[in-house]
Amino acid sequence: MWRRDQVKKLVNEDEYLVLETLYGLDKPANFEGKWNLHRYDAWRAVVERLSLQRPEADELLTSGKAKLLAARESRTRPSLDHKLLTAWNGLAIKGLAKAGARLKRSDWIDAAASAADFLREALWVEGSLYATWQVHPGAEEGTPKHVGYLDDYANLLDGLLALLSARWREADAQFALALADAALSRFYDTEDGGFFFTAHDSEALIHRPKPTMDDALPPGNGVMARVLLQLGHLFGETRYLEAARGALMWARSTLEQYPAGHCSLLGALHLEVQAPQLVIVRGPGDDAEPWRDAATQGHHPDRGVYFIPYSAQTVPPFLPKLVSADVQARNVAYVCTELACSLPLDTPEALKAAL
């Protein structure tokens, strides 16, 4: 934040005129009697308004900003929050993976995979997920802190599913199944259904909440119900499907009373009513883009698309077990619904027609 007289003392008259016009110092203060500097107009318009030549104006702006930066560097810096949050990283992994696959940005998928690797190696400790990774100033290594909550498991699972769709990796598939099993054992209410926010072995609370309502972040029960339905259909695991259905049955009255506040749970309910369609492409992965284009054309939010190499060990059990070397040498696709799959489709055109 700056006061007008501070800026005037730091720069010369010509520099101040440029800064004043560009950043609105001639206008009322925009934050508690001070100026939070941001552009009020396009640079070209400022140059023309001041009747300056562009090189001269550029030089004045550069020198004026340099003086302000030097003065700001002398101030006490605000404290930095050095911790990493598992749940938020799960959200980021999902966004990067989905956008990377859709926009064909492998670097975004690389970033998502790198984040998933870090969380698995640093925050998954002896079958338990931790909520934060705290790096203390001056320390080279951080430490995991706080046993994970429902949101950590749910959002990371959601991110891993998106990453598996963008790029199948054996470590991610195994990690997703391990997380799902841990979430069921640590958070699921076997009596009434639904998931508690805290684990069964966490600190005893007067009331253990079961979050359902959409807020700044999606609620753990909505995300967990949806990802368990997706994971259950992908790997043919009925335990996941039953737990998701139990959560939806427990939340039924809440959904009926206020559906607009529970869109995450409604999305899970939709997957329960209408099972997701799976497109699974197997093969060496060469020239995979035509297959992805055929599978993702149009708006099909309930369709899961996965490219699973034959070298993978963790695969859906309903896929053919014995496949000839000739078939393994090329890409083939299967369209699966309700744990049953079509015959192998040999071309992207055949896949598009089947869809």
C-alpha positions in Angstrom: 0.0 0.0 0.0 1.2 3.5 -0.8 0.4 7.1 0.3 0.5 9.7 -2.4 3.1 11.7 -0.6 5.3 8.6 -0.2 5.4 8.1 -4.0 6.1 11.8 -4.6 9.2 11.7 -2.3 10.6 8.7 -4.1 10.4 9.7 -7.7 11.0 12.8 -9.8 8.2 15.0 -11.2 8.1 13.3 -14.7 8.1 9.8 -13.2 5.3 10.7 -10.8 3.1 12.1 -13.6 3.3 8.8 -15.4 2.7 6.7 -12.3 -0.1 8.9 -11.2 -1.9 8.6 -14.5 -1.4 4.9 -14.9 -2.1 3.8 -11.3 -4.8 6.3 -10.4 -3.0 8.3 -7.8 -5.0 11.3 -8.9 -8.2 9.4 -8.0 -9.6 8.7 -4.5 -7.7 6.2 -2.4 -8.9 2.6 -3.0 -8.0 0.9 0.3 -8.3 2.4 3.7 -6.9 5.8 2.7 -4.1 4.4 0.7 -3.5 3.2 -2.8 -3.2 -0.4 -3.8 -1.5 0.2 -7.2 -3.2 -1.2 -10.2 -3.7 0.0 -13.7 -6.7 2.3 -14.4 -6.1 2.5 -18.1 -4.2 1.0 -21.0 -0.6 2.0 -21.3 -1.0 3.2 -24.8 -3.9 5.5 -23.7 -1.8 6.9 -20.8 1.1 7.7 -23.2 -1.2 9.5 -25.6 -2.9 11.4 -22.8 0.4 12.7 -21.5 1.6 13.6 -25.1 4.8 11.6 -24.6 6.9 9.6 -27.0 6.6 5.9 -26.3 10.4 5.3 -25.6 10.4 8.3 -23.2 7.3 7.1 -21.4 8.6 3.5 -21.2 11.8 4.8 -19.6 10.0 6.9 -17.1 7.7 4.0 -16.1 10.6 1.6 -15.7 12.7 4.0 -13.6 9.7 5.0 -11.4 8.7 1.4 -10.8 12.3 0.5 -9.9 12.4 3.2 -7.3 9.1 2.1 -5.8 10.4 -1.5 -5.7 13.6 -0.5 -4.0 11.6 1.3 -1.3 9.2 -1.7 -0.9 12.2 -4.0 -0.4 13.2 -2.1 2.7 9.9 -2.9 4.4 9.3 -5.8 6.7 8.0 -8.6 4.6 4.7 -10.3 5.5 4.9 -13.8 7.0 4.6 -16.6 4.5 2.5 -19.7 5.0 4.9 -22.5 4.1 2.5 -25.5 4.5 1.1 -27.6 1.7 -2.5 -28.9 2.0 -3.4 -32.3 0.8 -7.0 -31.5 0.0 -6.1 -28.4 -2.0 -3.4 -30.3 -3.9 -6.0 -32.9 -4.8 -8.2 -30.2 -6.3 -5.2 -28.9 -8.3 -4.3 -32.3 -9.5 -7.8 -32.8 -10.9 -7.8 -29.4 -12.6 -4.4 -29.8 -14.2 -5.1 -33.4 -15.3 -8.5 -32.6 -16.9 -7.3 -29.4 -18.6 -4.1 -31.1 -19.7 -5.9 -34.0 -21.4 -8.6 -31.7 -23.0 -6.1 -29.1 -24.2 -3.3 -31.6 -25.0 -0.9 -30.0 -22.6 1.4 -32.7 -21.4 3.3 -30.3 -19.2 0.1 -29.8 -17.1 -0.3 -33.5 -16.8 3.4 -33.8 -15.8 2.7 -31.2 -13.0 -0.3 -33.2 -11.8 1.7 -36.4 -11.8 4.5 -34.7 -9.9 2.1 -33.5 -7.2 0.6 -36.9 -6.9 4.0 -38.5 -6.5 4.9 -36.0 -3.7 1.7 -36.6 -1.8 2.2 -40.4 -2.0 5.8 -40.3 -0.9 5.6 -37.6 1.7 2.1 -37.6 3.1 1.0 -41.3 2.8 2.6 -42.8 5.9 2.0 -46.5 6.8 -1.5 -46.5 5.3 -2.6 -43.2 6.7 -2.9 -39.9 4.8 -1.8 -36.6 6.4 -3.4 -33.3 5.9 -0.5 -30.9 5.7 3.2 -30.8 4.9 4.9 -28.1 6.9 8.2 -26.6 5.8 9.8 -24.5 8.5 12.0 -21.5 7.5 15.6 -22.5 7.2 14.8 -26.2 7.1 15.6 -28.3 4.1 12.9 -30.9 4.7 9.4 -30.6 5.7 7.3 -32.9 8.0 3.8 -34.3 7.6 1.4 -32.9 10.2 -2.2 -33.7 11.3 -3.8 -37.0 10.4 -6.0 -36.5 7.3 -9.6 -35.6 7.3 -12.4 -36.8 5.0 -11.7 -33.9 2.5 -8.1 -34.9 2.1 -9.0 -38.5 1.1 -11.9 -37.4 -1.1 -10.2 -34.6 -3.0 -7.0 -36.6 -3.5 -9.0 -39.6 -4.8 -10.9 -37.3 -7.1 -7.6 -35.9 -8.4 -6.1 -39.4 -8.9 -9.1 -40.5 -11.0 -8.7 -37.5 -13.3 -4.9 -38.2 -13.5 -5.6 -41.9 -14.4 -7.8 -40.7 -17.2 -5.2 -38.3 -18.5 -2.3 -40.8 -18.1 -2.6 -44.2 -16.6 0.2 -45.0 -14.1 0.3 -48.2 -12.1 1.4 -46.3 -8.9 -1.6 -44.0 -9.2 -4.0 -46.9 -9.6 -2.7 -48.7 -6.6 -2.6 -45.5 -4.6 -6.3 -44.8 -5.4 -7.4 -48.2 -4.3 -5.4 -48.0 -1.1 -6.9 -44.5 -0.3 -10.4 -45.8 -1.0 -10.0 -48.7 1.3 -8.5 -46.5 4.0 -11.3 -44.0 3.7 -13.9 -46.8 4.2 -12.2 -48.1 7.3 -11.5 -44.7 8.8 -14.5 -42.6 8.0 -17.6 -44.6 7.0 -20.5 -44.8 9.4 -21.5 -48.5 9.2 -24.7 -47.9 11.2 -26.3 -45.0 9.4 -24.3 -44.6 6.3 -22.3 -41.5 5.2 -18.8 -40.4 6.1 -17.6 -38.6 9.2 -15.3 -35.6 8.7 -12.9 -37.0 11.3 -11.5 -40.5 11.4 -12.7 -43.1 13.9 -9.4 -43.1 15.8 -9.2 -39.2 15.9 -9.7 -37.1 18.9 -13.1 -37.6 20.4 -15.5 -34.7 19.7 -18.8 -33.7 21.3 -20.3 -33.9 17.8 -18.7 -35.6 14.7 -19.9 -33.7 11.6 -20.8 -35.3 8.3 -20.4 -32.5 5.8 -22.9 -32.4 3.0 -23.5 -28.8 1.9 -21.6 -27.2 -0.9 -19.4 -24.3 0.3 -16.2 -22.7 -0.8 -15.0 -26.3 -1.2 -17.1 -29.3 -2.2 -18.3 -31.3 0.8 -16.5 -34.6 1.7 -19.6 -36.7 1.5 -20.5 -35.5 -2.0 -17.0 -35.9 -3.4 -16.5 -39.3 -1.7 -19.8 -40.7 -2.9 -19.1 -39.7 -6.5 -15.5 -41.0 -6.6 -16.4 -44.3 -5.0 -19.1 -44.8 -7.6 -16.6 -44.0 -10.4 -13.9 -46.1 -8.8 -16.3 -49.0 -8.1 -17.5 -49.1 -11.7 -13.9 -48.8 -13.0 -12.5 -51.7 -10.9 -15.7 -53.7 -10.4 -15.5 -53.2 -6.6 -19.0 -53.6 -5.1 -17.8 -52.4 -1.6 -17.2 -49.0 -3.1 -20.6 -48.9 -4.8 -22.4 -50.0 -1.6 -20.7 -47.4 0.5 -21.6 -44.7 -2.0 -25.2 -45.8 -2.0 -25.2 -45.9 1.8 -24.0 -42.3 1.9 -26.7 -41.2 -0.6 -29.5 -43.0 1.3 -28.3 -41.4 4.6 -28.3 -37.9 2.9 -31.7 -38.4 1.2 -33.8 -36.2 3.5 -31.2 -33.4 3.4 -31.2 -33.5 -0.4 -35.0 -33.4 -0.5 -35.1 -30.4 1.9 -32.5 -28.3 0.2 -31.3 -29.7 -3.2 -29.8 -26.4 -4.4 -27.3 -26.5 -1.5 -26.1 -30.0 -2.3 -25.1 -30.1 -5.9 -22.1 -32.3 -5.2 -24.3 -35.0 -3.7 -26.8 -34.6 -6.5 -24.0 -35.2 -9.0 -23.2 -38.5 -7.1 -26.9 -39.3 -7.1 -27.0 -38.9 -10.8 -24.2 -41.4 -11.2 -26.0 -43.8 -9.0 -29.2 -43.6 -11.0 -27.4 -43.7 -14.4 -24.2 -45.7 -14.3 -21.3 -44.0 -16.0 -20.1 -45.1 -19.4 -16.5 -46.2 -19.6 -14.3 -46.1 -22.7 -11.2 -48.1 -22.1 -8.4 -48.1 -24.8 -5.7 -50.7 -24.5 -2.5 -51.1 -26.5 0.9 -49.5 -26.8 -0.6 -46.0 -26.7 1.0 -45.0 -30.1 -1.1 -42.4 -31.9 -3.6 -42.2 -29.1 -5.0 -38.8 -29.9 -7.5 -39.9 -32.5 -8.9 -42.4 -30.0 -9.1 -39.6 -27.3 -10.8 -37.3 -29.8 -13.4 -39.9 -30.7 -14.1 -40.7 -27.0 -14.3 -37.1 -25.7 -16.1 -35.4 -28.6 -19.1 -33.5 -27.3 -20.3 -33.0 -23.7 -20.5 -36.3 -21.8 -19.7 -35.6 -18.1 -20.7 -39.1 -17.1 -18.2 -40.8 -19.5 -14.9 -42.0 -18.2 -12.0 -42.4 -20.7 -8.9 -44.4 -19.8 -5.9 -45.5 -21.8 -4.5 -48.6 -20.0 -1.4 -50.3 -21.4 -1.1 -54.0 -21.4 1.9 -53.7 -19.1 -0.4 -52.4 -16.3 -1.0 -54.8 -13.4 -4.0 -53.0 -11.8 -6.7 -53.1 -14.4 -10.5 -53.5 -14.4 -11.3 -57.2 -13.8 -14.0 -57.3 -16.5 -11.6 -56.7 -19.4 -10.4 -59.8 -21.4 -7.6 -61.6 -19.6 -6.0 -63.4 -22.5 -5.1 -61.2 -25.5 -2.9 -62.2 -28.4 0.4 -60.6 -29.2 -1.2 -59.2 -32.4 -3.9 -57.4 -30.5 -1.4 -56.1 -27.9 0.6 -54.5 -30.6 -2.2 -52.1 -31.6 -4.8 -50.0 -29.9 -8.3 -51.4 -29.3 -11.2 -49.9 -27.4 -14.0 -51.2 -25.3 -17.2 -49.4 -24.3 -18.3 -50.6 -20.9 -21.4 -50.1 -18.8 -22.5 -51.8 -15.6 -19.4 -54.0 -15.6 -20.0 -55.4 -19.1 -18.0 -54.4 -22.2 -18.4 -54.4 -25.9 -16.4 -56.4 -28.3 -13.0 -54.8 -29.1 -13.2 -51.8 -31.5 -10.3 -51.7 -33.9 -10.4 -48.1 -35.1 -11.3 -44.6 -33.8 -14.0 -44.5 -36.3 -15.5 -47.7 -35.0 -15.3 -46.3 -31.4 -17.1 -43.1 -32.5 -19.8 -45.1 -34.2 -20.3 -47.2 -31.1 -20.7 -44.2 -28.9 
